Amino acid sequence: MNIGIDLGGHTLIAALVSDEFGGSPPRIVRKVSEGTPPGRSVSRVMDAMADVIARLSEGVDVAAVGVAIPGMIDASRRHSLKLPNFPLEWDDLDVSEALGDALRRKGLNLRVRIENDANCYAIGEGSAGEAIGVRDFVTFTMGTGIGCGIVTGGALLTGSHGMAGEGGHLVVQGSAPCGCGGIGHSETLAAADGTSARAAAKGLPADFGELWALRGAFEADEVIETTLDAMARTIASTCHLLDPAMVIIGGGMSKAPGIGEALRERAVPYLSRPFKKTLDLRISKLGNEAALYGAASI
């Protein structure tokens, strides 16, 4: 068995995942979830991950640990290059070594691998979710940031430097600074943090679920429409570039009732005519478990 960890800006989720057997998809045996340590410092996050790994490892034979990282990683799949919503000390960090050291302090000697969290999400959807048997698809995770994973020809697209698939950093409009160091990116407008900031500035609930429930009120719609439009532009641009058979939306914001239909409605006008007919946009049924399946398999 392997352990998969989904490291989020607000939540750390880990699962013990069985290996595939007899052609059946993998399955989650046990899962734990807790808040990501305040401040998101390297030392506290590593200790927190080591703690949950130790708990999940009790009484079972664990072969390896995979960690879904919320940001850009290098081609060797060891170093985090930029985590837009984490402190600068994560830049160019050897995550595999740091977590390995934390595990050894607990008496555990396990192989540690890392992958971008949205890539893990895509791998999970392909092995156990909506995209089983699909060779060309894209996943977007709408949460603290906007993650993106691309599978083309049945293989994960990683690029020459290991950073391919950063759909959340497509330039959509404006010049607002992004946590990654660029400007005008989709993530600044469509993700939960940016949406919450705009809502709070208007005295509206920062929680996206609560904000979504206020649709129909002018000020709430103003905030929500900015989010939906930025995400629709991102989806349309990605479809034009990659021609995927399927686009899968996941992440905490995807749980808002009707958001899939709302995104489809807003994306279609941005698509050229042939692409309007081929857009197959779905909401993930695995939810946040997709990244766990993917992380456990890397």
N, C-alpha and C positions, 0 to 999 in steps of 0.2 A: 504494500500500500504506500501511497505518497500523501504528502500534506500540501494543500494549496492555500495560499494566503492572499487576500485582496486588501492591500493597504490603501485606505482612503483618507481624505483630509479630515473626515469626521469620525469614521468608523473603521475598525480593524476586524476583518472576518477571516476565520480560518476553518478548514475542513479536512477531515481524513477521508480520502477518496480511494475506492477500490480500483484495481486494475480492470481493464476490459477482459471479459472471459467469454469464450464461445461466441464471439461476434456481437455480444450484447454491449450496449453503451456502458460507460463507467457509472458508478453511483456513489453518492455521498453517504458515508457511514455515520460520521459524527460531525457536528459543526458548532463553533463557538463564536460569539460576537461581543465586542466591547468597544468603548470609545477610544479613538486614537488619542494618545497622551497630549494634553494641552501644550502648545508651543511647538509640537511636532519635531522636537530635537532628535538628533541621531541616536544619542545614548538611550533616551527614554523609549523611543520607538523600537530600537533593537531589543531592549530588555522586555518590552511588552510582547513582541513577536516570539522571543525565546520562551517566555512564560506559556503562551498558548500552544506552542509546538510541544513543549514538555508535557502539558496536560493531555494533548491529543495522542501523544506517543505512548502513554502508559498502557502496558500490557499488550502492545501490538508491535509488529516488525515493520518499521518505517524505512523505506529505501532512500527517499530524497524529499527535499522541500523546494517548492517553487513559489516565488513571490511576484505578484502582479504589482508593478511600480507605476504610480500615477504621474508619468512624465517621460522624458526622452532618455534613452539608454544607449550605450555604445555598442559597436558591432560585436564585441566579445561577449556581450550579455553578462557583464559583471559590474559595470560602473553606471551609476545614475548621472546623467549629464546636466539635466535641468528638470526640477520638479517645481512647476510654476507656483504651486500653493504651499510649498514647504520652505524652511529656512535655507539660506545660501550654503550652509555647511553640507547640504546634500549634493551640491554641485561637484562633479568628478569624484564622487565617493565610490569606493569599492564595496558595494552592498553585500556581495557574497562573502567577502572576508569579514566585514563588520558583523554580519549575522552569524557567521561561522564561529567567530570569537565568543559572541554572546551565548551561543549554544554550548560551546565547550566549557564555559563557566558553569553550566548546568549538567555537565557530564555527558553531553550528547555530541556525537561526531557524525553529522549528516551532510550529504552533498547538497549544496544550495545553488539554485539557479534563479535568475530573474528575467522578467520580460515586461514590456510595457503592458499596463493593465487593460487597455482596450484591445491589444493584440491577444491577450489571454481571453478576453471576452469573446473575440471572434473564434479562437480555437475551441472554446467551450460550446459555442453555438453550433459549430461544425461537427462536434463529436457527440453532443447530447441534446441539442436544441432545435431551433427552427431551420437551420441550414444543413441538417444531415443529408448528405448526398449532393449538395449544391457546390459547384466548383468555383463560382465567381460571385462573391457577395461582400457587402460592407456592413460593419456594425458601428453605431454611434452610441456612446454612453453619455447621457445628460445628467450630470451630477455637479459636484464642486467645480469641475471643469468639463470640457467636452472631449471625450476620448474617441478615437477612431481606429478600427482594425480592418485591414483589407486582405481578403483571400482571393487570389486570381490563379486560375488554372489548378485549383486544389492546393495551392501553397500560400503560406503567409508571406506578404510583401514586407520586406524589412529595409530594402534600399542599400546603397553602397556604404553608407555610414551607420546603418542600423536604425535610422530615424524616420523611415518612410511611414506614411499613414497618419500624420498629424493633422487630421481634418479639422480639429478644433482650432487650428492656427491658420486656416485659410483666411485671407484678407477679405472681409465682407463689406465693411463700410466704416466711415469715421476715422478718428485718429486717437481713440482712447488707448492708453498704454495697457499692454497685457503683462501678466506676471512672468512671461517667458522672456521679455525684453523687446518684443515687437510691438506694433501698433495696429489697431483696426481689426483685430482677430475675432473670429466667430465666438470664441470662448468668453471674451469680455462682455458680450451682449446676451448670449444664449444660455450660458451656464447658470447654476444656482447662485453662486456668489454674486455675480453681476446683477442678476434679476433681483436678488434680495436687497442689494444696496439701493437699486432704483425704487423698489417698493418701500423700503424704510424711509427714504427721503420724502415720500409722499404720505407718510404716516400709515402705511398699509402693512399687513403681516409680512414678515420676512420669509416665513415658511412657504414654499411654493405650493404645497397642497392647499393651504388655507387661502393663499392668493388666488389660486385657480378657482376655488369655490365662489369667489367674488366676481367672476365674469359677468358682464352685463352692467357693472358699475363703471363709469367713464374712466376714472383714474386707474382702476385695476386693469381695465382693458388696454389702456395706454402702455402700461408696463408689460403686460403679457404679449401684446402685439409686437413689441420690439424683440422680445425673446423668440417668438415664433417666426418672425420674418428673418432674423439672423440665421436661425436653424434651417429654415426653408432654403435660403440662399446657399447654405453649406451643402445640403442634400443635393440640390440641383447641380451645383458645380461639380460635385463628386460624381454624379451620374454622367455628366457630359464627359468627364475625364476618363472614367473607368468602364462605363456601360455594364454595371453589375446586374446579375439576375435578380438580386434581392437586396433591400436595405433594411436592416434590423435596428430598431431603437430600443435601448435599455437604459439603465441608471434610474436613480430615485425619481427624477422628474417624469419619467415615462409612465409612472403609475397614475398620473392625473387622468381621470376618465375622459376619453375622447381626444386625447392629445395626438394620437396617430392620425385620425381623420383631419384634425386641424392642421397638422404639418403637411399632409398630402395636399390639402386644398390650397395651401399657400405656396407649396413647391411647384405645382403644375404650371402656373403662369410663367415661371422662370425657365422652364424646360423648352427646348426646341421641339418642333412637332413630333418627330419620330420617337423622342424620349418620353413624351407625354403618355404614349401608349404602353410603354414598357416598365414604367415605375411600379415596382412591387414593394411597398413599404409596410413593414410589420412591426408589432411590438413584441419584444422578447417574452416568452413564457417562462424561461429559466430565471429571469430577474438577476439579482446579484450573484446567484449561484453559477452563472455562466463563467465568470472570471475565475471562480474557484476550480471548476473543472479544467479550464485551460491552464491555470498555474500549476495544478497537480501533474499535468502531463508534459511540461516543458523539460 
